Amino acid sequence: MSSNTTLSGAARNRLFAFNGTAWIAGLILIAVIAVFVMADAVGETSSSGDYYGDPWANPDPPLATAEGDGVYSGADGAKIALEGLDPAQPLLITELDDTYVGGVWVTAPDGEILTPGEYGDAPAFDSFTLSGEQWVLVPRPEVALWVNGLRDERFRLQVTTPAVEKRTGVVSGVGSQTFFIDEGVTTARVSTRGDGYVYITAVTVSGQREVFSSSEATDQSIAWADSDVALFVVDASEDTAWTIDFPSPAAAPEATPSATPAPTPTEGGGE
Protein backbone atom coordinates (compact mmCIF):
# COMPACT_ATOMS: atom_id res chain seq x y z
CA MET A 1 0.00 0.00 0.00
CA SER A 2 1.53 3.32 -1.01
CA SER A 3 1.14 6.60 0.89
CA ASN A 4 0.26 9.91 -0.77
CA THR A 5 2.82 12.65 0.21
CA THR A 6 1.62 15.28 -2.22
CA LEU A 7 0.41 18.49 -0.49
CA SER A 8 -2.93 19.82 -1.41
CA GLY A 9 -3.21 23.28 -2.94
CA ALA A 10 -4.60 24.73 0.28
CA ALA A 11 -1.72 23.30 2.31
CA ARG A 12 0.83 24.71 -0.08
CA ASN A 13 -0.76 28.15 0.16
CA ARG A 14 -0.65 28.01 3.95
CA LEU A 15 3.03 27.02 3.88
CA PHE A 16 3.95 29.82 1.49
CA ALA A 17 2.07 32.33 3.62
CA PHE A 18 3.89 31.15 6.75
CA ASN A 19 7.29 31.38 5.07
CA GLY A 20 6.55 34.90 3.80
CA THR A 21 5.44 36.06 7.25
CA ALA A 22 8.57 34.60 8.83
CA TRP A 23 10.80 36.40 6.31
CA ILE A 24 9.08 39.74 6.92
CA ALA A 25 9.28 39.32 10.72
CA GLY A 26 12.96 38.43 10.43
CA LEU A 27 13.74 41.49 8.33
CA ILE A 28 11.94 43.76 10.79
CA LEU A 29 13.86 42.24 13.71
CA ILE A 30 17.19 42.71 11.93
CA ALA A 31 16.34 46.35 11.17
CA VAL A 32 15.42 47.06 14.81
CA ILE A 33 18.64 45.46 16.09
CA ALA A 34 20.69 47.47 13.58
CA VAL A 35 19.11 50.73 14.72
CA PHE A 36 19.98 50.06 18.36
CA VAL A 37 23.53 48.98 17.55
CA MET A 38 24.15 52.10 15.45
CA ALA A 39 22.64 54.33 18.16
CA ASP A 40 25.02 52.85 20.74
CA ALA A 41 27.98 53.22 18.40
CA VAL A 42 27.38 56.91 17.63
CA GLY A 43 25.62 57.97 20.80
CA GLU A 44 28.39 60.30 21.91
CA THR A 45 28.76 61.87 18.47
CA SER A 46 25.02 62.37 18.07
CA SER A 47 24.70 63.89 21.53
CA SER A 48 27.30 66.56 20.80
CA GLY A 49 26.30 66.89 17.14
CA ASP A 50 22.82 68.06 18.11
CA TYR A 51 24.47 71.09 19.75
CA TYR A 52 27.12 71.85 17.15
CA GLY A 53 27.98 75.54 17.45
CA ASP A 54 26.48 75.91 20.96
CA PRO A 55 27.65 72.91 23.04
CA TRP A 56 27.02 74.82 26.28
CA ALA A 57 23.27 74.34 25.61
CA ASN A 58 23.64 70.55 25.85
CA PRO A 59 21.97 69.37 29.10
CA ASP A 60 24.21 66.27 29.14
CA PRO A 61 27.50 67.35 27.53
CA PRO A 62 30.46 65.00 27.03
CA LEU A 63 33.18 65.72 29.58
CA ALA A 64 36.84 65.97 28.67
CA THR A 65 39.23 63.63 30.47
CA ALA A 66 41.78 65.39 32.68
CA GLU A 67 45.15 63.66 32.22
CA GLY A 68 47.17 65.94 34.50
CA ASP A 69 49.53 68.88 33.88
CA GLY A 70 46.71 70.78 32.19
CA VAL A 71 46.24 68.12 29.50
CA TYR A 72 42.70 67.20 28.43
CA SER A 73 41.29 64.82 25.82
CA GLY A 74 37.82 64.11 24.51
CA ALA A 75 35.33 64.49 21.68
CA ASP A 76 34.08 67.56 19.86
CA GLY A 77 31.83 69.69 22.08
CA ALA A 78 33.39 68.36 25.29
CA LYS A 79 33.38 70.48 28.43
CA ILE A 80 36.55 71.34 30.37
CA ALA A 81 35.84 72.70 33.85
CA LEU A 82 38.52 75.01 35.26
CA GLU A 83 38.76 76.68 38.66
CA GLY A 84 41.20 78.77 40.65
CA LEU A 85 42.14 80.86 37.62
CA ASP A 86 43.50 84.39 37.69
CA PRO A 87 41.38 86.55 35.35
CA ALA A 88 44.40 88.82 34.85
CA GLN A 89 46.45 85.91 33.49
CA PRO A 90 45.90 84.87 29.83
CA LEU A 91 45.51 81.15 29.08
CA LEU A 92 47.22 79.46 26.14
CA ILE A 93 45.59 76.46 24.41
CA THR A 94 48.08 74.13 22.70
CA GLU A 95 47.06 71.24 20.43
CA LEU A 96 48.80 67.93 21.15
CA ASP A 97 49.47 64.79 19.10
CA ASP A 98 48.57 66.54 15.83
CA THR A 99 44.91 66.71 16.86
CA TYR A 100 42.76 69.62 15.74
CA VAL A 101 41.22 72.22 18.05
CA GLY A 102 39.62 75.02 16.05
CA GLY A 103 38.86 77.00 19.18
CA VAL A 104 37.05 77.09 22.50
CA TRP A 105 34.05 78.90 23.91
CA VAL A 106 33.96 80.21 27.50
CA THR A 107 30.97 80.13 29.84
CA ALA A 108 30.24 79.66 33.52
CA PRO A 109 30.61 76.04 34.73
CA ASP A 110 26.85 75.50 34.28
CA GLY A 111 26.86 76.84 30.71
CA GLU A 112 25.64 80.34 31.55
CA ILE A 113 27.02 83.00 29.19
CA LEU A 114 29.03 85.37 31.36
CA THR A 115 30.24 87.87 28.78
CA PRO A 116 28.41 87.74 25.42
CA GLY A 117 30.53 87.50 22.32
CA GLU A 118 30.18 89.49 19.12
CA TYR A 119 26.83 87.91 18.20
CA GLY A 120 25.43 87.43 21.70
CA ASP A 121 26.65 83.83 22.04
CA ALA A 122 29.42 82.59 24.30
CA PRO A 123 32.71 84.32 23.44
CA ALA A 124 34.89 82.33 21.04
CA PHE A 125 38.69 82.03 21.02
CA ASP A 126 40.39 80.37 18.05
CA SER A 127 43.82 79.78 16.56
CA PHE A 128 43.22 81.51 13.25
CA THR A 129 46.10 83.97 13.68
CA LEU A 130 49.29 83.73 11.63
CA SER A 131 51.22 82.68 14.73
CA GLY A 132 48.73 79.87 15.40
CA GLU A 133 48.62 80.87 19.07
CA GLN A 134 45.28 80.32 20.76
CA TRP A 135 44.88 82.69 23.73
CA VAL A 136 41.93 82.89 26.11
CA LEU A 137 40.89 85.49 28.68
CA VAL A 138 38.35 84.53 31.35
CA PRO A 139 36.11 86.87 33.34
CA ARG A 140 36.29 84.95 36.64
CA PRO A 141 38.21 82.13 38.39
CA GLU A 142 35.67 79.36 37.69
CA VAL A 143 34.72 78.78 34.04
CA ALA A 144 34.06 76.05 31.50
CA LEU A 145 35.82 75.72 28.15
CA TRP A 146 33.83 74.07 25.34
CA VAL A 147 36.02 72.55 22.64
CA ASN A 148 35.36 73.18 18.96
CA GLY A 149 37.12 70.30 17.22
CA LEU A 150 36.42 67.82 14.45
CA ARG A 151 33.08 66.05 14.78
CA ASP A 152 34.46 62.60 13.92
CA GLU A 153 37.81 62.78 15.74
CA ARG A 154 39.03 63.11 19.30
CA PHE A 155 41.23 65.96 20.50
CA ARG A 156 44.07 66.31 22.97
CA LEU A 157 45.14 69.73 24.23
CA GLN A 158 46.98 71.46 27.04
CA VAL A 159 45.95 74.57 28.97
CA THR A 160 48.87 76.61 30.32
CA THR A 161 49.49 80.09 31.74
CA PRO A 162 52.85 81.12 30.25
CA ALA A 163 54.47 84.38 31.25
CA VAL A 164 53.24 87.23 29.05
CA GLU A 165 54.77 90.68 29.24
CA LYS A 166 52.59 93.48 30.55
CA ARG A 167 52.96 96.79 28.71
CA THR A 168 51.64 100.32 29.04
CA GLY A 169 51.91 103.57 27.11
CA VAL A 170 53.79 103.34 23.79
CA VAL A 171 54.69 99.81 22.68
CA SER A 172 57.04 99.35 19.72
CA GLY A 173 58.60 96.37 18.01
CA VAL A 174 59.92 94.77 14.85
CA GLY A 175 58.36 91.48 13.83
CA SER A 176 55.88 89.45 15.90
CA GLN A 177 55.14 89.96 19.59
CA THR A 178 52.49 89.10 22.18
CA PHE A 179 51.73 91.23 25.25
CA PHE A 180 48.81 92.41 27.38
CA ILE A 181 47.56 95.57 29.05
CA ASP A 182 45.32 95.81 32.10
CA GLU A 183 44.31 99.47 32.26
CA GLY A 184 40.82 99.13 30.79
CA VAL A 185 41.45 101.33 27.73
CA THR A 186 39.65 100.38 24.51
CA THR A 187 41.39 102.45 21.79
CA ALA A 188 44.92 103.02 20.55
CA ARG A 189 46.89 104.49 17.66
CA VAL A 190 48.88 102.19 15.36
CA SER A 191 51.66 103.21 12.96
CA THR A 192 53.79 100.91 10.80
CA ARG A 193 56.93 101.25 8.67
CA GLY A 194 58.35 98.87 6.11
CA ASP A 195 57.15 96.88 3.13
CA GLY A 196 55.93 93.79 4.99
CA TYR A 197 52.67 92.94 6.71
CA VAL A 198 51.28 93.63 10.18
CA TYR A 199 48.20 91.94 11.64
CA ILE A 200 47.01 92.75 15.15
CA THR A 201 44.49 90.58 17.02
CA ALA A 202 42.93 91.84 20.26
CA VAL A 203 41.80 89.24 22.78
CA THR A 204 39.35 90.22 25.52
CA VAL A 205 36.81 88.40 27.70
CA SER A 206 34.34 88.95 24.83
CA GLY A 207 36.44 86.85 22.45
CA GLN A 208 39.00 87.85 19.86
CA ARG A 209 38.97 90.13 16.87
CA GLU A 210 41.45 91.27 14.24
CA VAL A 211 41.64 95.03 14.81
CA PHE A 212 44.38 95.95 12.33
CA SER A 213 45.94 94.66 9.11
CA SER A 214 48.19 96.39 6.62
CA SER A 215 51.00 95.67 4.20
CA GLU A 216 52.14 99.27 3.79
CA ALA A 217 53.11 102.23 5.94
CA THR A 218 50.00 103.19 7.91
CA ASP A 219 48.89 105.37 10.78
CA GLN A 220 45.38 104.82 12.12
CA SER A 221 43.27 104.30 15.23
CA ILE A 222 42.02 100.91 16.44
CA ALA A 223 39.38 99.91 18.97
CA TRP A 224 38.29 96.72 20.75
CA ALA A 225 35.64 95.48 23.20
CA ASP A 226 35.45 96.79 26.75
CA SER A 227 37.65 94.69 29.02
CA ASP A 228 39.81 95.29 32.07
CA VAL A 229 42.50 93.10 30.47
CA ALA A 230 43.29 92.94 26.75
CA LEU A 231 45.92 90.78 25.08
CA PHE A 232 47.45 91.70 21.74
CA VAL A 233 48.92 89.24 19.24
CA VAL A 234 51.04 91.13 16.70
CA ASP A 235 51.90 89.07 13.62
CA ALA A 236 54.43 91.02 11.55
CA SER A 237 57.20 90.51 9.03
CA GLU A 238 60.70 90.38 10.49
CA ASP A 239 61.64 93.65 8.77
CA THR A 240 58.44 95.55 9.58
CA ALA A 241 58.39 98.02 12.48
CA TRP A 242 55.22 98.98 14.31
CA THR A 243 54.15 101.19 17.19
CA ILE A 244 50.97 101.07 19.27
CA ASP A 245 50.25 104.12 21.40
CA PHE A 246 47.90 103.26 24.26
CA PRO A 247 46.33 106.25 26.03
CA SER A 248 46.59 106.61 29.77
CA PRO A 249 43.42 105.64 31.63
CA ALA A 250 41.20 108.64 32.27
CA ALA A 251 41.85 109.96 35.74
CA ALA A 252 38.90 109.71 38.01
CA PRO A 253 37.49 113.15 38.79
CA GLU A 254 38.42 114.37 42.21
CA ALA A 255 35.53 114.72 44.57
CA THR A 256 34.64 118.34 45.24
CA PRO A 257 34.29 118.94 48.95
CA SER A 258 30.82 120.05 49.79
CA ALA A 259 30.57 123.65 50.89
CA THR A 260 29.82 124.15 54.57
CA PRO A 261 26.75 126.32 54.85
CA ALA A 262 27.36 129.61 56.59
CA PRO A 263 25.73 129.87 59.99
CA THR A 264 22.47 131.71 59.96
CA PRO A 265 22.88 134.94 61.89
CA THR A 266 20.61 135.36 64.85
CA GLU A 267 19.03 138.64 65.82
CA GLY A 268 20.45 140.10 68.98
CA GLY A 269 18.13 141.46 71.62
CA GLY A 270 18.40 143.18 74.90
CA GLU A 271 16.25 143.67 77.80
Secondary structure as the mmCIF struct_conf table of DSSP 4:
data_model
#
loop_
_struct_conf.conf_type_id
_struct_conf.id
_struct_conf.beg_label_comp_id
_struct_conf.beg_label_asym_id
_struct_conf.beg_label_seq_id
_struct_conf.end_label_comp_id
_struct_conf.end_label_asym_id
_struct_conf.end_label_seq_id
HELX_LH_PP_P HELX_LH_PP_P1 THR A 6 SER A 8
HELX_RH_AL_P HELX_RH_AL_P1 GLY A 9 ALA A 41
TURN_TY1_P TURN_TY1_P1 VAL A 42 VAL A 42
HELX_RH_AL_P HELX_RH_AL_P2 GLY A 43 GLY A 49
TURN_TY1_P TURN_TY1_P2 ASP A 50 GLY A 53
HELX_RH_3T_P HELX_RH_3T_P1 PRO A 55 ALA A 57
BEND BEND1 PRO A 59 ASP A 60
STRN STRN1 LEU A 63 LEU A 63
HELX_LH_PP_P HELX_LH_PP_P2 ALA A 64 ALA A 64
STRN STRN2 THR A 65 GLY A 68
TURN_TY1_P TURN_TY1_P3 ASP A 69 GLY A 70
STRN STRN3 VAL A 71 ALA A 75
TURN_TY1_P TURN_TY1_P4 ASP A 76 GLY A 77
STRN STRN4 LYS A 79 LEU A 82
BEND BEND2 GLY A 84 GLY A 84
TURN_TY1_P TURN_TY1_P5 PRO A 87 ALA A 88
BEND BEND3 GLN A 89 GLN A 89
STRN STRN5 LEU A 91 GLU A 95
TURN_TY1_P TURN_TY1_P6 ASP A 97 ASP A 98
STRN STRN6 VAL A 101 THR A 107
TURN_TY1_P TURN_TY1_P7 PRO A 109 ASP A 110
BEND BEND4 GLY A 111 GLY A 111
BEND BEND5 LEU A 114 THR A 115
TURN_TY1_P TURN_TY1_P8 GLU A 118 TYR A 119
BEND BEND6 GLY A 120 ALA A 122
STRN STRN7 ALA A 124 ASP A 126
BEND BEND7 THR A 129 THR A 129
TURN_TY1_P TURN_TY1_P9 LEU A 130 SER A 131
STRN STRN8 GLN A 134 VAL A 136
BEND BEND8 PRO A 139 GLU A 142
STRN STRN9 VAL A 143 GLY A 149
TURN_TY1_P TURN_TY1_P10 ARG A 151 ASP A 152
BEND BEND9 GLU A 153 GLU A 153
STRN STRN10 ARG A 154 THR A 160
STRN STRN11 GLU A 165 LYS A 166
BEND BEND10 GLY A 169 GLY A 169
STRN STRN12 VAL A 170 VAL A 174
BEND BEND11 GLY A 175 GLY A 175
STRN STRN13 GLN A 177 ILE A 181
BEND BEND12 GLU A 183 GLU A 183
STRN STRN14 THR A 187 ARG A 193
BEND BEND13 GLY A 194 GLY A 196
STRN STRN15 VAL A 198 THR A 204
TURN_TY1_P TURN_TY1_P11 VAL A 205 SER A 206
STRN STRN16 GLY A 207 SER A 214
BEND BEND14 SER A 215 GLU A 216
STRN STRN17 THR A 218 ALA A 223
BEND BEND15 ASP A 228 ASP A 228
STRN STRN18 ALA A 230 ALA A 236
TURN_TY1_P TURN_TY1_P12 GLU A 238 ASP A 239
STRN STRN19 ALA A 241 ASP A 245
HELX_LH_PP_P HELX_LH_PP_P3 PHE A 246 PRO A 265
#
